[in-house]
Amino acid sequence: MRVALCGLGKLGWPVAMAWAEAGHDVVGYDISPMAKEIISSRKYPHREERAQEMLEKTTVRVVDSIAAAVALSD
């Protein structure tokens, strides 16, 4: 399933990565530029269990707008 998540903060990132790990095609959007920094650096700034491990191999993509996220989801 192609899913979009709007809001990649402390809760949104782990949810997005768990969905991707479960086999879904996940695209995310966040108003903060930190979301793109996290995906490009592959460094998770919070202390959520397994988050860093999932981030290192995630397929989550971050887009620039809600419209783009919606267009890439079911």
N, CA, C and O atoms as a printed pandas DataFrame, in Angstrom:
     atom_number atom_name residue_name chain_id  residue_number  x_coord  y_coord  z_coord
0              1         N          MET        A               1    0.843   -1.169    0.000
1              2        CA          MET        A               1    0.000    0.000    0.000
2              3         C          MET        A               1    0.893    1.238    0.000
3              4         O          MET        A               1    1.930    1.261    0.663
4              5         N          ARG        A               2    0.496    2.246   -0.730
5              6        CA          ARG        A               2    1.213    3.528   -0.748
6              7         C          ARG        A               2    0.540    4.454    0.263
7              8         O          ARG        A               2   -0.632    4.801    0.118
8              9         N          VAL        A               3    1.295    4.848    1.290
9             10        CA          VAL        A               3    0.727    5.680    2.349
10            11         C          VAL        A               3    1.534    6.959    2.515
11            12         O          VAL        A               3    2.729    7.005    2.225
12            13         N          ALA        A               4    0.846    8.004    2.993
13            14        CA          ALA        A               4    1.486    9.282    3.282
14            15         C          ALA        A               4    1.266    9.619    4.747
15            16         O          ALA        A               4    0.207    9.345    5.313
16            17         N          LEU        A               5    2.269   10.207    5.339
17            18        CA          LEU        A               5    2.182   10.640    6.730
18            19         C          LEU        A               5    2.587   12.102    6.772
19            20         O          LEU        A               5    3.694   12.459    6.367
20            21         N          CYS        A               6    1.697   12.941    7.258
21            22        CA          CYS        A               6    1.985   14.362    7.404
22            23         C          CYS        A               6    2.311   14.618    8.869
23            24         O          CYS        A               6    1.446   14.527    9.740
24            25         N          GLY        A               7    3.559   14.934    9.120
25            26        CA          GLY        A               7    4.045   15.158   10.472
26            27         C          GLY        A               7    5.102   14.124   10.813
27            28         O          GLY        A               7    4.778   13.009   11.220
28            29         N          LEU        A               8    6.365   14.493   10.647
29            30        CA          LEU        A               8    7.467   13.571   10.913
30            31         C          LEU        A               8    8.265   14.051   12.122
31            32         O          LEU        A               8    9.464   14.316   12.033
32            33         N          GLY        A               9    7.582   14.153   13.231
33            34        CA          GLY        A               9    8.229   14.539   14.479
34            35         C          GLY        A               9    8.603   13.311   15.282
35            36         O          GLY        A               9    8.848   12.240   14.727
36            37         N          LYS        A              10    8.643   13.473   16.576
37            38        CA          LYS        A              10    9.062   12.394   17.482
38            39         C          LYS        A              10    8.174   11.161   17.368
39            40         O          LYS        A              10    8.655   10.043   17.554
40            41         N          LEU        A              11    6.909   11.334   17.070
41            42        CA          LEU        A              11    5.993   10.205   16.894
42            43         C          LEU        A              11    5.875    9.796   15.429
43            44         O          LEU        A              11    5.838    8.605   15.118
44            45         N          GLY        A              12    5.816   10.764   14.537
45            46        CA          GLY        A              12    5.599   10.475   13.121
46            47         C          GLY        A              12    6.697    9.655   12.471
47            48         O          GLY        A              12    6.410    8.742   11.696
48            49         N          TRP        A              13    7.956    9.967   12.777
49            50        CA          TRP        A              13    9.059    9.214   12.182
50            51         C          TRP        A              13    8.995    7.732   12.523
51            52         O          TRP        A              13    9.057    6.908   11.610
52            53         N          PRO        A              14    8.873    7.347   13.805
53            54        CA          PRO        A              14    8.800    5.913   14.104
54            55         C          PRO        A              14    7.609    5.218   13.442
55            56         O          PRO        A              14    7.722    4.074   13.001
56            57         N          VAL        A              15    6.479    5.904   13.373
57            58        CA          VAL        A              15    5.301    5.318   12.718
58            59         C          VAL        A              15    5.593    5.098   11.231
59            60         O          VAL        A              15    5.328    4.022   10.697
60            61         N          ALA        A              16    6.137    6.116   10.571
61            62        CA          ALA        A              16    6.453    6.005    9.146
62            63         C          ALA        A              16    7.443    4.868    8.890
63            64         O          ALA        A              16    7.284    4.099    7.942
64            65         N          MET        A              17    8.455    4.769    9.735
65            66        CA          MET        A              17    9.463    3.722    9.541
66            67         C          MET        A              17    8.899    2.339    9.822
67            68         O          MET        A              17    9.277    1.373    9.159
68            69         N          ALA        A              18    8.004    2.226   10.794
69            70        CA          ALA        A              18    7.372    0.935   11.078
70            71         C          ALA        A              18    6.496    0.506    9.909
71            72         O          ALA        A              18    6.492   -0.666    9.535
72            73         N          TRP        A              19    5.756    1.441    9.332
73            74        CA          TRP        A              19    4.938    1.121    8.164
74            75         C          TRP        A              19    5.824    0.656    7.008
75            76         O          TRP        A              19    5.498   -0.317    6.329
76            77         N          ALA        A              20    6.945    1.350    6.782
77            78        CA          ALA        A              20    7.865    0.969    5.705
78            79         C          ALA        A              20    8.456   -0.411    5.977
79            80         O          ALA        A              20    8.577   -1.230    5.066
80            81         N          GLU        A              21    8.820   -0.663    7.218
81            82        CA          GLU        A              21    9.382   -1.957    7.589
82            83         C          GLU        A              21    8.367   -3.089    7.372
83            84         O          GLU        A              21    8.741   -4.230    7.100
84            85         N          ALA        A              22    7.080   -2.751    7.496
85            86        CA          ALA        A              22    6.020   -3.740    7.284
86            87         C          ALA        A              22    5.728   -3.966    5.793
87            88         O          ALA        A              22    4.881   -4.785    5.437
88            89         N          GLY        A              23    6.436   -3.235    4.933
89            90        CA          GLY        A              23    6.298   -3.456    3.501
90            91         C          GLY        A              23    5.529   -2.413    2.728
91            92         O          GLY        A              23    5.324   -2.569    1.524
92            93         N          HIS        A              24    5.097   -1.353    3.385
93            94        CA          HIS        A              24    4.346   -0.303    2.697
94            95         C          HIS        A              24    5.307    0.696    2.045
95            96         O          HIS        A              24    6.432    0.886    2.506
96            97         N          ASP        A              25    4.843    1.323    0.976
97            98        CA          ASP        A              25    5.580    2.390    0.303
98            99         C          ASP        A              25    5.177    3.679    1.018
99           100         O          ASP        A              25    4.046    4.140    0.864
100          101         N          VAL        A              26    6.084    4.264    1.796
101          102        CA          VAL        A              26    5.743    5.392    2.673
102          103         C          VAL        A              26    6.420    6.664    2.209
103          104         O          VAL        A              26    7.618    6.688    1.928
104          105         N          VAL        A              27    5.625    7.720    2.136
105          106        CA          VAL        A              27    6.128    9.055    1.846
106          107         C          VAL        A              27    5.682    9.953    3.000
107          108         O          VAL        A              27    4.565    9.829    3.504
108          109         N          GLY        A              28    6.568   10.854    3.407
109          110        CA          GLY        A              28    6.245   11.727    4.529
110          111         C          GLY        A              28    6.446   13.182    4.194
111          112         O          GLY        A              28    7.210   13.532    3.295
112          113         N          TYR        A              29    5.748   14.025    4.929
113          114        CA          TYR        A              29    5.882   15.473    4.793
114          115         C          TYR        A              29    5.911   16.086    6.190
115          116         O          TYR        A              29    5.194   15.645    7.088
116          117         N          ASP        A              30    6.734   17.087    6.358
117          118        CA          ASP        A              30    6.742   17.867    7.587
118          119         C          ASP        A              30    7.139   19.292    7.245
119          120         O          ASP        A              30    7.981   19.522    6.377
120          121         N          ILE        A              31    6.529   20.243    7.930
121          122        CA          ILE        A              31    6.824   21.649    7.693
122          123         C          ILE        A              31    8.258   21.991    8.081
123          124         O          ILE        A              31    8.842   22.934    7.547
124          125         N          SER        A              32    8.817   21.233    9.000
125          126        CA          SER        A              32   10.182   21.472    9.480
126          127         C          SER        A              32   11.211   20.876    8.524
127          128         O          SER        A              32   11.039   19.753    8.051
128          129         N          PRO        A              33   12.273   21.615    8.239
129          130        CA          PRO        A              33   13.334   21.054    7.396
130          131         C          PRO        A              33   14.100   19.927    8.089
131          132         O          PRO        A              33   14.886   19.227    7.451
132          133         N          MET        A              34   13.874   19.753    9.386
133          134        CA          MET        A              34   14.565   18.697   10.126
134          135         C          MET        A              34   14.241   17.312    9.570
135          136         O          MET        A              34   15.082   16.415    9.638
136          137         N          ALA        A              35   13.049   17.121    9.026
137          138        CA          ALA        A              35   12.667   15.817    8.477
138          139         C          ALA        A              35   13.626   15.404    7.366
139          140         O          ALA        A              35   14.060   14.252    7.324
140          141         N          LYS        A              36   13.959   16.319    6.473
141          142        CA          LYS        A              36   14.902   16.008    5.396
142          143         C          LYS        A              36   16.311   15.826    5.932
143          144         O          LYS        A              36   17.075   15.016    5.406
144          145         N          GLU        A              37   16.661   16.567    6.967
145          146        CA          GLU        A              37   17.987   16.420    7.571
146          147         C          GLU        A              37   18.133   15.025    8.192
147          148         O          GLU        A              37   19.189   14.401    8.087
148          149         N          ILE        A              38   17.078   14.548    8.831
149          150        CA          ILE        A              38   17.114   13.226    9.455
150          151         C          ILE        A              38   17.314   12.148    8.403
151          152         O          ILE        A              38   18.137   11.252    8.590
152          153         N          ILE        A              39   16.585   12.216    7.314
153          154        CA          ILE        A              39   16.697   11.185    6.284
154          155         C          ILE        A              39   18.044   11.265    5.565
155          156         O          ILE        A              39   18.614   10.229    5.224
156          157         N          SER        A              40   18.559   12.453    5.331
157          158        CA          SER        A              40   19.837   12.562    4.621
158          159         C          SER        A              40   21.026   12.189    5.509
159          160         O          SER        A              40   21.998   11.606    5.027
160          161         N          SER        A              41   20.957   12.517    6.793
161          162        CA          SER        A              41   22.066   12.201    7.706
162          163         C          SER        A              41   21.972   10.782    8.270
163          164         O          SER        A              41   22.965   10.218    8.730
164          165         N          ARG        A              42   20.753   10.211    8.226
165          166        CA          ARG        A              42   20.493    8.895    8.819
166          167         C          ARG        A              42   20.842    8.881   10.318
167          168         O          ARG        A              42   21.329    7.884   10.851
168          169         N          LYS        A              43   20.579   10.012   10.976
169          170        CA          LYS        A              43   20.791   10.129   12.424
170          171         C          LYS        A              43   19.482   10.551   13.069
171          172         O          LYS        A              43   18.974   11.638   12.797
172          173         N          TYR        A              44   18.931    9.686   13.931
173          174        CA          TYR        A              44   17.664    9.977   14.592
174          175         C          TYR        A              44   17.935   10.745   15.897
175          176         O          TYR        A              44   18.685   10.260   16.744
176          177         N          PRO        A              45   17.339   11.929   16.073
177          178        CA          PRO        A              45   17.680   12.787   17.211
178          179         C          PRO        A              45   16.980   12.452   18.530
179          180         O          PRO        A              45   17.297   13.052   19.557
180          181         N          HIS        A              46   16.054   11.526   18.524
181          182        CA          HIS        A              46   15.308   11.193   19.737
182          183         C          HIS        A              46   15.693    9.798   20.215
183          184         O          HIS        A              46   16.375    9.062   19.503
184          185         N          ARG        A              47   15.261    9.439   21.406
185          186        CA          ARG        A              47   15.654    8.160   21.998
186          187         C          ARG        A              47   14.515    7.143   21.955
187          188         O          ARG        A              47   14.180    6.546   22.979
188          189         N          GLU        A              48   13.931    6.947   20.807
189          190        CA          GLU        A              48   12.864    5.964   20.648
190          191         C          GLU        A              48   13.488    4.595   20.357
191          192         O          GLU        A              48   14.420    4.485   19.561
192          193         N          GLU        A              49   12.971    3.574   20.999
193          194        CA          GLU        A              49   13.511    2.227   20.833
194          195         C          GLU        A              49   13.462    1.786   19.369
195          196         O          GLU        A              49   12.422    1.910   18.722
196          197         N          ARG        A              50   14.555    1.284   18.853
197          198        CA          ARG        A              50   14.725    0.761   17.490
198          199         C          ARG        A              50   14.682    1.820   16.400
199          200         O          ARG        A              50   14.872    1.482   15.231
200          201         N          ALA        A              51   14.443    3.085   16.728
201          202        CA          ALA        A              51   14.302    4.116   15.694
202          203         C          ALA        A              51   15.578    4.279   14.870
203          204         O          ALA        A              51   15.514    4.344   13.642
204          205         N          GLN        A              52   16.724    4.345   15.526
205          206        CA          GLN        A              52   17.978    4.507   14.776
206          207         C          GLN        A              52   18.224    3.302   13.877
207          208         O          GLN        A              52   18.642    3.455   12.730
208          209         N          GLU        A              53   17.971    2.132   14.382
209          210        CA          GLU        A              53   18.133    0.902   13.598
210          211         C          GLU        A              53   17.229    0.927   12.357
211          212         O          GLU        A              53   17.673    0.591   11.259
212          213         N          MET        A              54   15.981    1.319   12.532
213          214        CA          MET        A              54   15.047    1.375   11.396
214          215         C          MET        A              54   15.452    2.465   10.421
215          216         O          MET        A              54   15.352    2.274    9.209
216          217         N          LEU        A              55   15.911    3.613   10.929
217          218        CA          LEU        A              55   16.284    4.728   10.063
218          219         C          LEU        A              55   17.434    4.357    9.135
219          220         O          LEU        A              55   17.474    4.795    7.985
220          221         N          GLU        A              56   18.356    3.561    9.627
221          222        CA          GLU        A              56   19.515    3.186    8.823
222          223         C          GLU        A              56   19.142    2.389    7.578
223          224         O          GLU        A              56   19.896    2.378    6.605
224          225         N          LYS        A              57   17.989    1.720    7.596
225          226        CA          LYS        A              57   17.594    0.918    6.426
226          227         C          LYS        A              57   16.226    1.291    5.859
227          228         O          LYS        A              57   15.686    0.568    5.022
228          229         N          THR        A              58   15.664    2.405    6.305
229          230        CA          THR        A              58   14.307    2.762    5.884
230          231         C          THR        A              58   14.217    3.157    4.414
231          232         O          THR        A              58   15.188    3.616    3.813
232          233         N          THR        A              59   13.044    2.969    3.863
233          234        CA          THR        A              59   12.756    3.385    2.490
234          235         C          THR        A              59   11.813    4.582    2.466
235          236         O          THR        A              59   11.335    4.968    1.399
236          237         N          VAL        A              60   11.538    5.175    3.628
237          238        CA          VAL        A              60   10.654    6.346    3.710
238          239         C          VAL        A              60   11.251    7.479    2.884
239          240         O          VAL        A              60   12.447    7.760    2.956
240          241         N          ARG        A              61   10.392    8.122    2.099
241          242        CA          ARG        A              61   10.809    9.286    1.317
242          243         C          ARG        A              61   10.148   10.524    1.909
243          244         O          ARG        A              61    9.009   10.458    2.372
244          245         N          VAL        A              62   10.852   11.650    1.898
245          246        CA          VAL        A              62   10.317   12.915    2.403
246          247         C          VAL        A              62   10.105   13.833    1.210
247          248         O          VAL        A              62   10.999   14.015    0.383
248          249         N          VAL        A              63    8.902   14.414    1.132
249          250        CA          VAL        A              63    8.566   15.306    0.024
250          251         C          VAL        A              63    8.356   16.729    0.535
251          252         O          VAL        A              63    8.301   16.969    1.741
252          253         N          ASP        A              64    8.238   17.673   -0.409
253          254        CA          ASP        A              64    8.197   19.099   -0.084
254          255         C          ASP        A              64    6.822   19.681    0.195
255          256         O          ASP        A              64    6.720   20.829    0.627
256          257         N          SER        A              65    5.764   18.919   -0.042
257          258        CA          SER        A              65    4.426   19.493    0.169
258          259         C          SER        A              65    3.406   18.402    0.506
259          260         O          SER        A              65    3.601   17.221    0.221
260          261         N          ILE        A              66    2.325   18.846    1.116
261          262        CA          ILE        A              66    1.232   17.917    1.404
262          263         C          ILE        A              66    0.648   17.395    0.099
263          264         O          ILE        A              66    0.303   16.218   -0.007
264          265         N          ALA        A              67    0.539   18.267   -0.886
265          266        CA          ALA        A              67   -0.007   17.855   -2.184
266          267         C          ALA        A              67    0.832   16.735   -2.804
267          268         O          ALA        A              67    0.283   15.797   -3.381
268          269         N          ALA        A              68    2.141   16.830   -2.688
269          270        CA          ALA        A              68    3.015   15.777   -3.227
270          271         C          ALA        A              68    2.822   14.480   -2.452
271          272         O          ALA        A              68    2.797   13.402   -3.046
272          273         N          ALA        A              69    2.686   14.572   -1.146
273          274        CA          ALA        A              69    2.468   13.384   -0.317
274          275         C          ALA        A              69    1.162   12.697   -0.702
275          276         O          ALA        A              69    1.117   11.474   -0.837
276          277         N          VAL        A              70    0.115   13.469   -0.875
277          278        CA          VAL        A              70   -1.187   12.928   -1.245
278          279         C          VAL        A              70   -1.124   12.282   -2.640
279          280         O          VAL        A              70   -1.686   11.209   -2.861
280          281         N          ALA        A              71   -0.443   12.942   -3.560
281          282        CA          ALA        A              71   -0.345   12.425   -4.935
282          283         C          ALA        A              71    0.387   11.090   -4.992
283          284         O          ALA        A              71    0.141   10.283   -5.889
284          285         N          LEU        A              72    1.279   10.856   -4.044
285          286        CA          LEU        A              72    2.066    9.620   -4.041
286          287         C          LEU        A              72    1.481    8.530   -3.155
287          288         O          LEU        A              72    2.129    7.511   -2.915
288          289         N          SER        A              73    0.262    8.738   -2.667
289          290        CA          SER        A              73   -0.354    7.751   -1.773
290          291         C          SER        A              73   -1.679    7.249   -2.325
291          292         O          SER        A              73   -2.280    7.850   -3.216
292          293         N          ASP        A              74   -2.114    6.121   -1.760
293          294        CA          ASP        A              74   -3.422    5.588   -2.146
294          295         C          ASP        A              74   -4.483    6.320   -1.376
295          296         O          ASP        A              74   -5.670    6.037   -1.539
